[in-house]
Each structure stands twice: as C-alpha cells, then as structure tokens.
Amino acid sequence: MSTLTGTAGKSEFKPALWTSGDWNAFFGFGTNILVNMLVLTGLLRFVLKMPDSLVFGRILPALGLMMCLSTFYYAFLAYRLAQKTGRSDVCALPSGVSVPHMFIVTFVIMLPVTLKTGDPLKGWSAGLVWVFFQSFILMIGGFIAPFIRKITPRAALLGTLAGVSLTFIAMRPALEMYMTPQIGLVCFAVILVSWFGGVKYPKSIPAGLVAIVVGMIIAWGSNLFGLGLGGLSIKGVGDAFANFGFSVPIPAANYVFSGFEYLGVILVTAIPFGIYDLVEAMDNVESAEAAGDEYPTTRVLTADGVVSLIGCLMGNPFINAVYIGHPGWKAMGGRIGYSAATGIMVVVLSWFGVISVLLALVPVVAISPILLYIGMLMTAQAFQTTPAKHAPAVALAFTPHLAAWAKLQIDTMLGSTMNAAATVGGMAADKADAVKTAAIAALPQQGVFYHGLEVMGGGSILGGLILGAIGVFIIERDFEKASAFALVGAVLTYFGFMHGEAVGIGGGFGVTPAVAFAYAVMAAGLFAASKLGASEHYAAHPEMHAAPAE
C-alpha cells in the first residue's frame, strides 16, 4: 500500500498544472525576465550598434526559443518531482538568459571584435562561438557537479550565491528605485506589504501586477504635469511599433563556425565562465533543496548546456542558466505552471517584436523592486537554512562579491570620466590610458585600495565558495577538510580562476603568485593543525584507540 501524502497516494498523485499562486510567481518572474530582455535588447542595439533586422529578426527569436525550451523543461522536472513525492508545493526552477554572461559576452567578446572589424555580424559570430564552447563545458561539467555539491558545505554554496544576490542582483535595482523614488519606493511598498506582510489585494490580484500598474499610473500621470517620471512618452510608444512584426528562429550554424577565427580570445573567458556556470547552477540547486525541492544537479546542468547549444545554433549569443530566486517564487506561491507560462510569454515577446512596445509602456523602475526583493530573500536564506554558528562563514563568502562590485563601479566611473574628458577636449585621446593608470595609482592615498579589490574580487563566485568552505570547516574544527579547500584555492588562484583577471600561468609563476602561495601556506598550516589535533585527541583519550581484548 502506498504511503499517502495529502489525499492521494504518490503513485496516483496528479499535480496541478496551475494554481492561484502561479499568478504571483508568473508576474514576478515574468517581469524579471522582461527586464533582462529589455536590457539585452538595449545592449545589442545601442552598445553593439547591431541593426534592428538582426536584433529583432534573428537574435531575439532564437533567444525566445532557447528560453521557452528551458522553462518548459523545468516545469516538466517539477511535475515529475511532485508526482514522485506526492507533494503539491513543488516549485519549478526559474531559468533564463544568464545576466552576468550577458554583459561579459557583450563587452569582452562581441564589442571588441565589432570595433576591430567594424562589422556587427563578426561580433555576433564571435558571441555565438563563445556560447558554443560554454554549452559543452556545462554538459560535461554536469557529471562532476554532484560530487562537488557533496563535499562543499551548504553555507559556502549559499553564502557565495547570497553575495551575488546582494551585489549584482539587488544593488542596481535598489539604486534605480532611489533615483526615481516617486515610482520605485511606492512600488516597493506595494510588494513588501503583500510578500512580507501577507496582505491580499482585491480579487487576489498579484502584487507584482499591482506594482507595475501603480508604476504606470504614476509615470503616465506625471506627464500631465510635465514631470516625465519614468521617461515614457506617446512618441516613444509610436516609435516602438516600428519593430512590431513576426520572426521565427533561423539556423545560424554557418555564423557559428565562421567565428572560430576568434577562438584564442574566446577560450580565455569561456573556460573560467563555464566553471562559474557550474558553481552557480550548483548553488541554485542547493538553494532549491534548502527550500524543499530536490532536483538532480546533472540533469539541470546538462539541460542548460543542451538548450544553450540549440539557441546558439539558431543565432542566440547568450547562454541559458538556472536563476537565483527559487525560494522567492515558491514563497509567492509559484508551483509548475508559472515556469511554462513564462516560456510562452517569452516566445510572444521575442517572435512578435513586442519587447520594444513594452519598453515604451512600462517604466523599468516599477519592476526594480521585484529584483531587490529576490536579492533580500536569497541573502536571508543563506543564514536561515544553515547552522547559526556558520553565520561568520556565510558573511566571509560575501566579501569577494563586494570587492568585485566595488571594482566594477570604479572601472565604470573611470571609463566614463575618460570619455567625457576626451569629448569636451580636456584631454588628448592618446593620453587616456596614462591618465587612467595615474588615477588608479593615486587611489590608495585616498583610502581606496583598488588593487585589493581587483585581486580579491577576481573570480568572485569561486573565491566566495572557497573562503566560505574554509570558514565552515574551521568552525567545525575539521582542519583537514579546511586544508583541502585551501589547497584547491591555491591551485585555482595559480591558474587565475579566482583572484585573477585572466586564465593562464603568468609566465610560469601563476597569475597571482603571492595569493596562490598564501593559500598553499594556509593549507599546510591547517593540515598540521589537523594532525596536531588528532595527536592531542589520542593523548587525551587513549582508551578509545586501545586494541580490543583477545
């Protein structure tokens, strides 16, 4: 007789494909996806200067196909898990285009190639090759990821994930909210009252939808008084309809293989970011398990690799990833249907050219509070689902991400300053690099240790994981395992996978040899401590190690 869960046996349980909570998760996650697609479209059109025929006719339709396949697959995995366990609260893993990689492939791969050749199509081809290799790294890595999950403490996995959430997920929308507080803070209050305070809106309207509607009312209403909050206008809506049409994905294998001429530049970032993908996916699977939904890591990573490869061969230069935030969507009531519904939404947005129209109708700042909420929830989860005594290790795992985020702000500011100085004629173009170098060299005198940020923040997700794991095992006085992670940190640092800006061997001495050596010394010291601790234990409790009586 099967064990009962609820009112049905596990073997007979038929999970609901849609629940009332899926509306909340759909509007929350859907708006998250929408924001990412709007940003991505802006990068393609305004940074890479790609023609609209390429953006709306080739890239976005391929992106839509990839994301639809991904969200449908994870809805299927959730259905199977619910059926297997007999539970009605299983939530599908959220997925979509990887946001960090979106910027990396744009600014590190496609933009330099486009500027060098003067041909956006060449930049597009280089991006396709980058995803091509990333896809295979994910598929292969899927078979070793479960082992890594098994030996790595949860505090380390969730701690480094929380570091990403706090810095690169939550900070930007938080700053955007305060730049237009009339919309941002009001919408944030709408969301917090519902998702934190449990207040139900009339007719159970999802809080995410209420926030968007409120934001639109404020933004469009402000135009009546000439304030222009949110930057929306009737002209902008009219211009957006110029890209309205219908396009389906078209195979782009020839563009993939023509981009192999840039292979040397591509592999330098493809390998370390492939490893980043492995760790990030493991973190997110661990996060889902902490929230009660246990998914197979190998299937998740392999699926990301397969759908990314399909998208790449159809013309999409952005990789797919499981998203941070599963506990947040589950807490909103998301189950199975929200994931599949998001896939359908993405196809409609990308195949019919609706994205530019929505960008003209909805103020992005009305969506920002949702991303801040997810960042808050993920950070809280790292502390709430791990032992209280591991809290210092969780905080330690944050630090490389704080360094990476601070360095990004400084780099962006310096780049903008150099461009502005050249534009107004205050500095010759050939002096820009020298001025930037001098400015960085002067920062320590102002108390800003740029080089420290650069070294500590390099490969932050791996750095956070290693530091978090060392912290956990030292707290547990398991010095041998702490030593092993410190040794792994030394190896990864030597080759530049963490605490470095490039992968290599640095002329034979490592990318950052001093840091690699320090990790090696730490490993040796911790190993010695483990042996000393074992000896003291033996001396204090000889009866535990005595030979059994004949």
C-alpha positions in Angstrom: 0.0 0.0 0.0 1.5 3.3 -1.0 2.3 6.0 1.6 -0.3 8.8 1.5 0.6 12.5 1.2 -2.4 14.7 1.4 -5.4 12.8 -0.1 -3.7 10.8 -2.8 -1.1 8.1 -2.9 2.2 9.1 -4.5 1.8 6.7 -7.4 -1.7 8.1 -8.1 -0.9 11.8 -7.5 -1.7 14.2 -10.3 0.0 17.5 -9.7 -2.0 20.6 -10.6 -0.5 22.4 -13.6 -1.7 25.8 -12.4 -2.5 27.2 -9.0 -3.6 30.6 -7.9 0.0 31.2 -6.5 1.3 30.7 -10.1 -0.2 34.1 -11.0 2.0 35.8 -8.4 5.1 34.0 -9.5 4.3 34.5 -13.2 4.0 38.2 -12.8 7.1 38.4 -10.6 9.3 36.1 -12.6 7.9 37.2 -15.9 8.7 40.8 -15.1 12.2 39.7 -14.1 12.6 38.0 -17.5 11.2 41.1 -19.2 13.7 43.4 -17.6 16.6 41.2 -18.7 15.3 41.0 -22.2 14.9 44.8 -22.3 18.4 45.3 -21.1 19.8 42.7 -23.5 17.9 44.4 -26.4 19.4 47.7 -25.4 23.0 46.2 -25.4 22.5 44.8 -28.8 21.0 48.0 -30.4 22.8 50.8 -28.6 26.2 49.3 -27.4 26.9 46.9 -30.3 25.0 49.0 -32.8 23.5 46.0 -34.4 20.8 46.6 -37.0 17.2 46.0 -35.9 16.9 43.4 -38.6 19.5 41.3 -36.8 18.3 42.0 -33.3 14.5 41.5 -33.9 14.8 39.2 -36.9 17.5 36.7 -35.8 18.8 37.1 -32.2 15.6 37.6 -30.2 13.6 34.8 -31.9 16.5 32.4 -31.2 16.7 33.6 -27.6 12.9 33.1 -27.2 13.2 29.5 -28.5 16.0 28.7 -26.0 14.2 30.2 -23.0 10.9 28.5 -23.9 12.6 25.1 -24.1 14.3 25.8 -20.8 11.2 26.9 -18.9 9.1 24.0 -20.3 11.8 21.5 -19.3 12.0 22.8 -15.7 8.2 22.8 -15.5 8.4 19.1 -16.6 11.0 18.3 -13.9 8.8 20.0 -11.3 5.8 17.9 -12.4 7.9 14.7 -12.2 9.2 15.6 -8.7 5.7 16.5 -7.5 4.4 13.2 -8.9 7.2 11.2 -7.3 6.9 12.8 -3.9 3.1 13.2 -3.8 3.6 16.9 -2.8 1.5 19.8 -4.1 4.0 22.5 -3.1 6.8 21.7 -5.6 8.1 24.8 -7.4 9.9 24.7 -10.8 13.4 26.0 -11.0 13.5 29.5 -12.6 15.7 29.9 -15.7 16.6 32.3 -18.4 19.4 34.1 -20.1 22.4 34.4 -17.7 22.6 38.0 -16.6 26.4 38.1 -15.7 27.3 36.4 -19.0 25.0 38.8 -20.9 27.4 41.6 -20.0 30.6 39.6 -20.4 29.8 38.3 -23.9 28.8 41.8 -24.9 31.7 43.8 -23.6 34.5 41.2 -23.5 33.8 39.3 -26.7 31.3 40.9 -29.1 32.2 44.6 -28.6 36.0 44.3 -29.1 35.5 42.2 -32.3 32.9 44.6 -33.6 35.1 47.6 -33.0 38.2 45.9 -34.5 36.4 44.8 -37.7 33.7 47.5 -38.0 31.2 44.7 -38.7 28.5 43.8 -36.1 28.0 40.5 -37.8 31.6 39.5 -36.9 30.9 40.4 -33.3 27.7 38.3 -33.4 29.7 35.3 -34.8 32.2 35.6 -32.0 29.4 35.6 -29.4 27.9 32.5 -31.0 31.3 30.7 -30.7 31.6 31.7 -27.1 28.2 30.2 -26.2 29.1 27.1 -28.3 32.0 26.3 -26.1 30.2 27.3 -22.9 27.4 24.8 -23.8 29.8 21.8 -23.9 31.5 22.9 -20.7 28.1 22.8 -19.0 27.2 19.4 -20.4 30.5 17.8 -19.4 30.6 19.6 -16.0 27.1 18.3 -15.2 28.6 14.9 -14.4 31.1 16.2 -11.8 28.9 18.8 -10.2 27.1 16.3 -7.9 30.4 15.3 -6.3 31.4 19.0 -5.8 28.0 19.6 -4.1 28.5 16.6 -1.9 31.8 17.8 -0.4 31.0 21.5 -0.2 29.2 22.9 2.9 25.8 24.4 2.3 26.9 27.6 4.0 29.6 28.0 1.3 27.3 27.3 -1.6 24.5 29.6 -0.4 26.9 32.2 1.0 28.6 32.9 -2.3 25.2 32.8 -4.0 23.9 35.4 -1.5 26.9 37.5 -2.3 26.0 37.6 -5.9 22.4 38.3 -5.0 23.2 41.2 -2.7 25.6 42.9 -5.1 24.9 42.2 -8.7 21.1 41.3 -8.4 19.9 43.7 -5.6 22.1 46.8 -5.7 21.4 48.1 -9.2 17.5 48.0 -8.8 17.9 49.5 -5.3 19.8 52.4 -6.7 17.4 52.8 -9.6 14.5 52.9 -7.1 16.1 55.9 -5.2 16.8 57.7 -8.5 13.1 57.8 -9.2 11.6 57.3 -5.6 8.2 58.6 -6.6 7.7 55.3 -8.5 10.4 53.0 -7.1 9.7 53.3 -3.4 5.9 53.3 -3.9 6.1 50.1 -5.9 8.5 48.6 -3.4 5.9 49.3 -0.6 3.2 47.6 -2.7 5.4 44.5 -3.0 6.6 44.4 0.6 3.1 44.8 2.1 2.0 41.7 0.1 5.0 39.5 0.0 6.4 40.3 3.5 3.2 41.4 5.3 0.8 38.9 3.8 -1.8 41.5 2.7 -4.1 40.3 -0.1 -5.1 42.8 -2.8 -8.7 42.9 -4.1 -9.7 39.8 -6.1 -6.3 38.3 -5.3 -4.6 40.4 -7.9 -0.8 39.5 -7.8 1.4 42.1 -6.1 3.8 42.2 -9.0 1.0 43.2 -11.3 -0.3 45.8 -8.9 3.2 47.3 -8.6 3.5 47.5 -12.4 0.1 49.1 -12.8 0.8 51.6 -10.0 4.1 52.4 -11.6 2.5 53.0 -15.0 -0.2 55.2 -13.4 2.4 57.4 -11.7 4.7 57.6 -14.7 2.0 58.4 -17.3 0.2 60.7 -14.8 3.3 62.7 -14.2 3.4 63.6 -17.9 0.2 65.6 -17.3 2.2 67.9 -15.0 5.3 67.9 -17.2 7.4 65.9 -14.8 8.2 63.0 -17.1 8.8 60.4 -14.4 9.9 57.1 -15.8 10.8 58.6 -19.2 7.7 57.5 -21.0 6.0 59.3 -23.9 3.4 58.9 -26.6 6.1 59.4 -29.3 8.1 56.6 -27.7 5.2 54.2 -28.0 4.6 55.1 -31.6 8.3 54.6 -32.5 8.2 51.2 -30.7 5.6 49.9 -33.1 8.1 50.2 -35.9 9.6 46.9 -34.8 6.3 45.1 -34.4 6.2 42.0 -36.7 6.7 38.3 -36.8 10.0 36.5 -37.0 10.9 32.8 -36.3 14.3 31.4 -35.5 16.5 30.6 -38.5 19.5 28.2 -38.3 22.8 30.1 -38.0 25.4 27.3 -37.9 27.4 29.0 -40.7 27.9 32.1 -38.5 28.9 29.9 -35.6 31.7 28.2 -37.4 32.9 31.4 -39.2 33.5 32.9 -35.7 36.2 30.2 -34.9 38.9 32.7 -36.1 38.5 34.4 -32.8 38.9 31.2 -30.8 42.0 32.4 -28.9 40.2 35.4 -27.4 37.1 33.4 -26.7 38.6 30.5 -24.8 40.3 32.8 -22.3 36.8 33.7 -20.9 34.8 30.7 -22.0 36.6 28.3 -19.7 36.5 30.3 -16.4 32.9 31.3 -17.0 32.0 27.7 -17.8 33.3 26.9 -14.3 31.3 29.9 -13.0 28.2 28.4 -14.5 28.8 25.0 -12.9 29.2 26.6 -9.4 26.3 29.0 -9.9 24.0 26.1 -11.0 25.1 24.0 -8.1 24.4 26.9 -5.7 20.9 27.4 -7.2 20.1 23.7 -7.0 21.3 23.7 -3.4 19.1 26.7 -2.7 16.1 24.9 -4.1 16.8 21.8 -2.0 17.0 24.0 1.1 13.6 25.3 0.2 12.3 21.7 0.0 12.6 20.8 -3.7 15.5 18.4 -4.5 16.5 18.4 -8.2 19.2 16.3 -9.9 22.2 18.6 -10.5 23.5 16.6 -13.5 20.1 17.0 -15.3 20.0 20.7 -14.6 23.5 21.4 -15.9 23.1 19.2 -18.9 19.8 20.8 -19.8 21.3 24.3 -19.6 24.1 23.1 -21.9 21.7 21.5 -24.4 19.2 24.4 -24.7 22.1 26.9 -24.9 23.6 24.9 -27.8 20.3 24.9 -29.6 19.9 28.6 -29.1 23.4 29.2 -30.3 22.9 27.2 -33.5 19.8 29.2 -34.2 21.6 32.6 -33.7 21.4 33.4 -29.9 24.8 34.6 -28.4 23.6 34.4 -24.8 23.8 31.4 -22.6 20.9 29.9 -20.5 21.2 29.4 -16.8 19.1 28.4 -13.8 18.2 31.6 -12.0 18.8 32.7 -8.4 15.5 33.0 -6.6 13.7 29.7 -6.5 12.7 30.1 -2.8 11.3 33.6 -3.6 9.0 32.3 -6.3 8.0 29.4 -4.2 7.2 31.7 -1.2 4.9 33.7 -3.6 3.0 30.5 -4.4 4.7 29.5 -7.6 4.5 25.8 -8.5 4.7 24.3 -12.0 2.6 26.5 -14.3 4.5 29.8 -13.8 7.6 28.4 -15.5 5.7 27.1 -18.6 3.7 30.3 -18.8 6.9 32.4 -18.7 8.2 30.3 -21.7 5.0 31.1 -23.7 5.3 34.8 -22.8 8.9 34.9 -24.0 8.0 33.4 -27.3 5.3 36.0 -27.8 7.6 38.8 -26.8 10.5 37.8 -29.0 8.8 36.4 -32.1 6.3 39.3 -32.4 8.6 42.2 -31.6 6.5 43.1 -28.5 9.6 43.9 -26.3 10.2 47.4 -27.7 6.5 48.3 -27.3 6.5 47.1 -23.6 9.7 49.1 -23.0 7.8 52.2 -24.1 4.7 51.4 -21.9 6.2 50.3 -18.6 8.7 52.2 -16.5 11.6 49.9 -15.7 11.9 51.4 -12.2 8.4 49.9 -11.4 10.0 46.4 -11.9 13.2 47.1 -10.0 11.6 46.4 -6.5 10.9 42.8 -7.5 14.6 42.2 -8.2 15.5 43.8 -4.9 13.1 41.5 -3.1 14.7 38.4 -4.6 18.1 39.6 -3.6 16.9 40.2 0.0 15.3 36.8 0.2 18.3 34.9 -1.2 20.6 36.7 1.3 18.3 35.8 4.2 18.1 32.2 3.1 21.9 31.8 3.4 21.6 32.5 7.1 18.2 30.9 7.8 18.9 27.4 6.3 22.4 26.9 7.7 23.5 26.4 11.3 23.7 29.6 13.3 27.3 29.0 14.1 28.2 29.0 10.4 27.0 32.7 10.0 30.6 34.1 10.0 31.5 31.7 7.1 28.4 32.9 5.2 29.5 36.5 5.7 33.0 35.6 4.7 31.7 34.2 1.4 30.1 37.7 0.7 33.4 39.5 0.7 34.8 38.7 -2.8 31.5 39.8 -4.4 31.6 43.1 -2.5 35.1 43.6 -3.9 34.1 42.7 -7.4 31.1 45.0 -7.3 33.1 47.9 -5.9 35.8 47.5 -8.6 33.1 47.5 -11.3 31.8 50.8 -10.0 35.3 52.3 -10.0 36.0 51.0 -13.5 32.8 52.3 -14.9 33.3 55.7 -13.3 36.9 56.0 -14.6 35.9 54.9 -18.1 33.1 57.4 -18.2 35.4 60.2 -16.9 38.0 59.4 -19.6 35.4 59.5 -22.3 33.9 62.7 -21.0 37.3 64.4 -20.8 38.1 63.4 -24.4 34.7 64.5 -25.6 34.9 68.1 -24.2 38.5 68.4 -25.4 40.1 68.4 -22.0 42.4 65.5 -22.7 44.1 64.1 -25.8 42.8 60.7 -26.8 46.3 59.2 -26.7 46.7 60.2 -23.0 43.6 58.4 -21.8 45.3 55.2 -20.7 48.1 57.1 -18.9 45.7 59.3 -17.1 43.6 56.3 -16.0 46.7 54.4 -14.8 47.8 57.5 -12.8 44.3 57.9 -11.3 44.3 54.2 -10.1 47.8 54.6 -8.7 46.6 57.6 -6.6 43.6 55.9 -5.2 45.3 54.3 -2.2 46.3 57.7 -0.9 42.5 58.4 -0.7 41.9 55.2 1.2 40.6 53.2 -1.8 42.7 50.1 -2.3 41.9 49.3 -5.9 44.4 46.6 -6.3 43.0 44.8 -3.3 39.5 45.0 -4.9 40.9 43.7 -8.1 42.7 40.7 -6.6 40.0 39.8 -4.0 37.1 40.2 -6.5 38.6 38.2 -9.4 36.6 35.0 -9.9 34.4 36.1 -7.0 31.9 33.2 -7.1 34.7 30.6 -6.7 36.6 32.8 -4.2 33.5 33.1 -2.1 32.8 29.4 -2.2 36.4 28.5 -1.2 36.6 31.1 1.6 33.1 30.0 2.9 34.1 26.4 2.9 37.3 27.1 4.8 35.4 29.1 7.3 32.8 26.4 7.9 35.4 23.6 8.4 37.5 25.7 10.7 34.4 26.5 12.8 33.7 22.7 12.9 37.4 22.2 13.8 37.7 19.9 10.8 41.1 21.3 9.8 41.9 18.5 7.3 39.0 19.4 5.1 39.7 23.1 5.6 43.2 22.4 4.4 41.9 20.6 1.3 39.8 23.6 0.3 42.7 26.0 0.9 44.9 23.8 -1.4 42.2 23.9 -4.1 42.1 27.6 -3.6 45.9 27.7 -4.2 45.5 25.8 -7.4 42.6 27.8 -8.7 44.4 31.0 -7.9 47.6 29.9 -9.6 45.8 29.4 -12.9 43.7 32.6 -12.5 40.3 31.0 -11.9 40.0 33.1 -8.8 41.8 36.2 -7.6 42.8 36.9 -11.1 41.5 38.7 -14.2 42.8 36.2 -16.8 43.4 32.4 -17.0 46.9 31.2 -17.6 50.2 30.6 -15.7 51.6 34.1 -15.6 54.9 33.3 -17.1 55.2 30.1 -15.1 54.7 31.7 -11.6 51.0 31.8 -11.6 48.5 34.7 -12.4 48.7 36.0 -8.8 51.6 34.0 -7.3 51.6 35.8 -3.9 48.0 34.9 -3.3 48.4 31.3 -4.5 51.4 30.9 -2.2 49.5 32.3 0.7 46.7 29.7 0.2 49.3 27.0 0.0 50.8 28.1 3.3 47.3 28.2 4.8 46.7 24.7 3.5 49.9 23.4 5.1 49.2 25.1 8.4 45.7 23.8 8.6 46.9 20.3 7.7 49.5 20.5 10.5 46.7 21.7 12.9 44.6 18.6 11.9 47.4 16.3 12.8 48.2 18.1 16.0 44.6 18.0 17.0 44.5 14.2 16.3 47.6 13.7 18.4 46.1 15.7 21.3 42.8 13.7 21.0 44.8 10.4 21.1 46.7 11.5 24.1 43.6 12.7 26.0 41.6 9.5 25.1 43.9 6.5 24.8 41.1 4.1 25.8 39.3 4.9 22.5 42.3 3.7 20.5 43.3 0.7 22.5 43.4 -2.7 20.8 40.5 -5.0 21.5 41.0 -7.7 24.2 41.8 -11.2 23.0 
